[in-house]
Amino acid sequence: MKVLMFYASPWHNGNISAMLDCVAEEMIERGWTVDVEYVDGLDVHPCVGCMKCRADKECCLGSDDAHRIAGKLGEYDLYVIGAPCYWGNMPGALKVLFDRMVYAMVDTEVGKLLPVPLLKGKRAIIVTASATPSPFNRWFGQTSGVVKSLKSIFRQCGVKIIGTYQKGGTRKSPEPTEKDLRKVLKLLPKK
């Protein structure tokens, strides 16, 4: 199995990174190929909304990391996204990346009634965290807002979400607990 992991937290020693590190170690032990993208370190220019990618099937902006990642999305069986909650949503850098890769994820050519998913058969796992204590992180739309946004993107692309984990209370718990790590590892598919 080939896996692409998106580390969307700028805190490389925080909860998200620790949980994804644990997942990556387990996947490597299982013999899976794991590629990692640290979203905060990517060179990605914001989408300008010109819509040229709809017909051209590529972004008209200069070559950057969005082009590179979009070009290889189809190679992976599983995507693992680790994203902290910023104002009830994913970090802006992750959203900008997805905005720029839309042409590789859905066919939205003018004249088609609905977008055509280009990543059918792919699967994804979402891991998110928030300073808001649990269960309020879900009730108040914090981590649940991240999950909702990512599910919306992936649903349109044909990607099946096979699991989510929402950790609350990171201010009091700056590192994931053993229970957190066990729950995240349970999200992994058998094959």
C-alpha positions as CSV (number, residue, x, y, z in Angstrom):
1,M,0.0,0.0,0.0
2,K,1.2,3.5,-0.8
3,V,0.4,6.3,1.6
4,L,0.7,10.1,1.4
5,M,0.7,11.9,4.8
6,F,0.0,15.6,5.1
7,Y,1.4,17.1,8.3
8,A,-0.6,20.4,8.3
9,S,0.6,21.6,11.8
10,P,3.5,24.0,12.0
11,W,4.3,22.5,15.4
12,H,6.6,19.6,14.5
13,N,6.7,18.5,18.2
14,G,3.0,18.9,18.9
15,N,0.0,16.5,19.2
16,I,-0.7,16.2,15.5
17,S,2.9,15.5,14.6
18,A,3.3,12.9,17.4
19,M,0.1,11.1,16.4
20,L,1.1,11.1,12.7
21,D,4.7,9.9,13.6
22,C,3.1,7.0,15.4
23,V,0.9,6.2,12.4
24,A,3.9,6.4,10.0
25,E,6.0,4.1,12.1
26,E,3.2,1.5,12.2
27,M,2.6,1.8,8.4
28,I,6.4,1.3,7.7
29,E,6.4,-1.7,10.0
30,R,3.6,-3.2,7.9
31,G,5.7,-2.7,4.8
32,W,3.7,0.1,3.3
33,T,5.4,2.9,1.4
34,V,5.0,6.2,3.2
35,D,5.6,9.6,1.7
36,V,5.3,12.7,3.9
37,E,4.5,16.3,3.1
38,Y,5.0,19.1,5.7
39,V,2.4,21.6,4.5
40,D,3.9,24.6,6.4
41,G,7.2,24.1,4.5
42,L,5.7,23.9,1.0
43,D,6.0,26.6,-1.6
44,V,2.4,27.0,-2.7
45,H,1.0,30.2,-4.2
46,P,-2.6,31.0,-3.5
47,C,-5.2,30.2,-6.1
48,V,-6.3,33.3,-8.1
49,G,-9.7,31.9,-9.1
50,C,-9.1,32.2,-12.9
51,M,-10.7,28.8,-13.5
52,K,-8.2,28.0,-16.4
53,C,-7.4,24.7,-14.7
54,R,-10.9,23.5,-15.4
55,A,-10.2,23.3,-19.2
56,D,-6.3,23.0,-19.1
57,K,-6.2,20.2,-16.5
58,E,-3.3,22.0,-14.8
59,C,-2.8,25.2,-12.8
60,C,-1.7,28.2,-14.8
61,L,0.4,29.6,-11.9
62,G,4.2,29.0,-12.0
63,S,5.6,25.7,-11.0
64,D,5.5,25.1,-7.2
65,D,4.9,22.3,-4.7
66,A,1.1,22.3,-5.5
67,H,2.0,21.2,-9.1
68,R,4.4,18.5,-7.8
69,I,1.9,17.0,-5.3
70,A,-1.1,17.2,-7.7
71,G,0.9,15.3,-10.2
72,K,1.3,12.3,-7.9
73,L,-2.0,12.2,-6.0
74,G,-3.3,9.3,-8.1
75,E,-0.3,7.1,-7.1
76,Y,-1.5,6.7,-3.5
77,D,-4.0,4.3,-2.0
78,L,-4.4,6.2,1.3
79,Y,-4.1,9.8,2.4
80,V,-3.5,10.6,6.1
81,I,-4.2,14.2,7.0
82,G,-3.2,15.7,10.3
83,A,-4.6,19.1,10.8
84,P,-5.0,21.3,13.9
85,C,-8.1,23.4,14.3
86,Y,-7.8,27.1,13.4
87,W,-11.0,29.0,14.0
88,G,-13.2,25.8,13.5
89,N,-11.4,24.8,10.3
90,M,-8.2,23.5,8.8
91,P,-5.1,25.7,8.7
92,G,-5.0,28.1,5.7
93,A,-1.9,26.6,4.2
94,L,-3.7,23.2,3.8
95,K,-6.8,24.9,2.3
96,V,-4.6,26.8,-0.2
97,L,-2.9,23.5,-1.2
98,F,-6.3,21.8,-1.8
99,D,-7.5,24.9,-3.7
100,R,-4.5,24.7,-6.0
101,M,-4.9,20.9,-6.7
102,V,-8.6,20.9,-7.5
103,Y,-7.9,20.0,-11.2
104,A,-6.2,16.8,-10.1
105,M,-9.0,15.9,-7.7
106,V,-12.2,16.7,-9.6
107,D,-13.1,17.3,-13.2
108,T,-15.1,20.5,-13.1
109,E,-14.9,21.4,-16.7
110,V,-17.4,24.1,-17.8
111,G,-20.5,22.5,-19.2
112,K,-20.6,19.5,-16.9
113,L,-23.5,19.6,-14.5
114,L,-21.6,18.2,-11.5
115,P,-17.9,17.7,-10.6
116,V,-16.6,14.3,-11.7
117,P,-14.4,12.7,-8.9
118,L,-10.9,11.8,-10.1
119,L,-9.7,9.9,-7.0
120,K,-12.3,7.2,-6.8
121,G,-11.2,4.1,-4.8
122,K,-8.8,6.1,-2.7
123,R,-9.2,6.3,1.1
124,A,-8.3,8.8,3.8
125,I,-7.9,9.2,7.5
126,I,-8.3,12.5,9.3
127,V,-6.5,13.4,12.6
128,T,-7.2,16.7,14.2
129,A,-6.7,18.5,17.5
130,S,-7.9,21.6,19.3
131,A,-7.1,23.5,22.5
132,T,-10.8,23.4,23.3
133,P,-11.4,20.6,25.8
134,S,-13.2,17.4,24.8
135,P,-16.2,17.0,24.1
136,F,-16.6,20.7,23.5
137,N,-14.1,20.6,20.7
138,R,-16.7,18.6,18.7
139,W,-19.8,20.2,20.1
140,F,-18.7,23.7,19.3
141,G,-17.5,22.9,15.8
142,Q,-13.8,23.1,16.5
143,T,-12.3,19.8,15.5
144,S,-15.6,18.7,14.0
145,G,-15.3,21.8,11.7
146,V,-12.0,20.5,10.4
147,V,-13.4,17.1,9.8
148,K,-16.5,18.5,8.1
149,S,-14.4,20.6,5.7
150,L,-12.0,17.8,4.8
151,K,-14.9,15.3,4.4
152,S,-16.5,17.8,2.0
153,I,-13.3,18.1,-0.1
154,F,-12.7,14.3,-0.2
155,R,-16.3,13.4,-0.9
156,Q,-16.3,15.5,-4.0
157,C,-13.0,13.7,-5.1
158,G,-14.4,10.2,-4.6
159,V,-12.1,9.5,-1.6
160,K,-13.7,7.4,1.2
161,I,-13.0,8.6,4.7
162,I,-12.2,5.4,6.7
163,G,-11.7,7.1,10.0
164,T,-11.3,10.3,12.0
165,Y,-9.8,11.1,15.4
166,Q,-10.5,14.4,17.1
167,K,-8.4,15.3,20.1
168,G,-9.5,18.1,22.4
169,G,-7.8,19.8,25.2
170,T,-4.3,20.2,23.8
171,R,-3.5,23.2,26.0
172,K,-3.7,20.9,29.1
173,S,-2.3,17.9,27.2
174,P,0.5,19.1,25.0
175,E,1.4,15.5,24.0
176,P,-0.9,12.7,22.9
177,T,-1.7,10.1,25.5
178,E,-1.2,6.3,25.0
179,K,-5.0,6.1,24.6
180,D,-4.9,8.8,21.9
181,L,-2.2,6.8,20.0
182,R,-4.1,3.5,20.3
183,K,-7.2,5.1,19.0
184,V,-5.4,6.7,16.0
185,L,-3.7,3.4,15.2
186,K,-7.1,1.6,15.2
187,L,-8.0,3.8,12.2
188,L,-5.5,2.1,9.9
189,P,-6.9,-0.3,7.3
190,K,-5.8,-3.9,7.4
191,K,-4.6,-3.6,3.7
